[in-house]
Amino acid sequence: MAVAIHRKHSLMKPTSLPPAAGATVTRRSFLKHTSAAGFGLALASPLSRVLGANGDIRIAVVGVNGRGSNHIDEFRKIDGVRLVALCDVDHKVLAARAEKLANDGNPVKTFVDARELLDSGEVDAISIATTNHSHALLTVWGCQAGKDVYVEKPCSHNVFEGRKAVEAARKYKRIVQHGTQSRSSAGWARTVAAIQSGKYGRLLVSKGYCCKPRWSIGFKPYRDAPENLDFNLWLGPAPEQPYHDNLVHYNWHWFWDFGNGDMGNQGVHQIDIARWAIQGATLPRSVVTMGGRYVDGPNFKDQAQTPNMELSVFDFGESLIVFETRGLVGRMPEFPNQVDNEFYLEGGVIRGQKFFPAGKGEGESLVDVEVKRGPGGQFENFIHAVRSRKVDELHADILEGHYSSALCHLGNISYRLGNEVPFGMQTDRLGSSSVISDAMMTVLENTQAIGVDPARNTYCLGPKLEFDAARETFNGNPAANLLLSRFYREPFVVPEQV
């Protein structure tokens, strides 16, 4: 059946320059920008609609290609939830999703611009599965419009945005769940509880692996954006720039204006588990990263910008997080796909939810520790908290999402400020732990998967950046602090004051 799509308000190109990163943007100026474009958001009171115990919660999914289709499926399974709207800047994808739902007996309204959706009084909550660079902006706008929010990982494109998302959730008393689904895993919860029980001694290194195939994406020519894509809305906060097919719909992950590399894509799940294991951990004292982008192409280059080989070390005092991101995997047995965590304690190592005592080969079951958790899987848990209005019942509250997303950003900042050094160069900048040195050698050896000669090549070694976790700024490094935020293209501005 045919599906009508609301797309009449696509914005014209902005005529003014975006404000500097960190510039104050008041609610008045925010509303001025949106109203000037015909989009004054309905800033409803957070308690404008109190849901009854048996009342339907009306959900809209924003971003329906890829992961968004999973959001649609998951919410449709939950009793008392009604999927009422979809939003996507690709009206071809949007129409196909809406038509499929209509044919399945679930007609929905459709929107190309999320601000029209947020102006609707017929939506209680939004679920965001768009590009990384619009996650926080949509979260802030959603909270301001009186909607509860489920936001995919990472909740932010930079550290500043994550903090603003937290502030918006608290100010408008919104329930905001982060899409790090491992927080809903009973197995991971038991592992973390066992680590923190003290039975195995102090946690020395909490290690994560993000090793999925991330080979060359080649080069795509610049051209006009497809007619079905509102490219201006897709760009959102990012600088205006030409379109090419390596941006839509997936490879945007590997460009700094839109994504955060694989550390902020798959890796945020494992880095969240790694931080979760360190009791009370928020943000680190310091971070340092090494890595590079290694592809089998002309001069070992492709169009992408983010590293596909990366090792970051985060210092939390008594414990380190060591995070290994390798994309040249899956083609050779010695370098398989690996998405996992392991934990090095005084008494031995925990991996695969078993404890391996130091000096012994066989693993044993973990100590059984009582774990108190909110109900349901990640989506069900979100709906439960929307009804109860209890933030502490969320498995992955936006504050936890902010901290784990910020770790990805901090690791990438060190990388982006780094310099090329020879493979053979010895450095103690990353630290002296055997876990670090083993990971470093694995990263360098893995580059041989595309024929890189370690004797004749280099990697990027970032500076060790000292970080003030309370203020969420780097100590004495203006260049690093600039990368904590970005220049925003009006009117797609994450405001200083939410």
Secondary structure, 3 states (H helix, E strand, C coil): CCCCCECCCCCCCCCCCCCCCCCCCCHHHHHHHHHHCCCCCCCCCCCCCCCCCCCCEEEEEECCCCHHHHHHHHHHCCCCEEEEEEECCEHHHHHHHHHHHHHCCCCCEEECCHHHHHCCCCCCEEEECCCHHHHHHHHHHHHHCCCEEEECCCCCCCHHHHHHHHHHHHHCCCCEEECCHHHHCHHHHHHHHHHCCCCCCCEEEEEEEEECCCCCCCCCCEECCCCCECHHHHHCCCCCCCEECCCCCCHHHHCCCCCCCCCCCCHHHHHHHHHHCCCCCCCCCEEEEEEECCCCCHHHCCCCCCCCEEEEEEECCCCEEEEEEECCCCCECCECCEEEEEEEECCEEEECCEEEECCCCCCEECCCCCCCCCCCCHHHHHHHHHHHCCHHHCCCEHHHHHHHHHHHHHHHHHHHCCEEEECCCCCCCCCCCHHHHHHHHHHHHHHHHHCCCHHHCEEEECCCEEEECCCCEECCCHHHHHCCCCCCCCCCCCCCCC
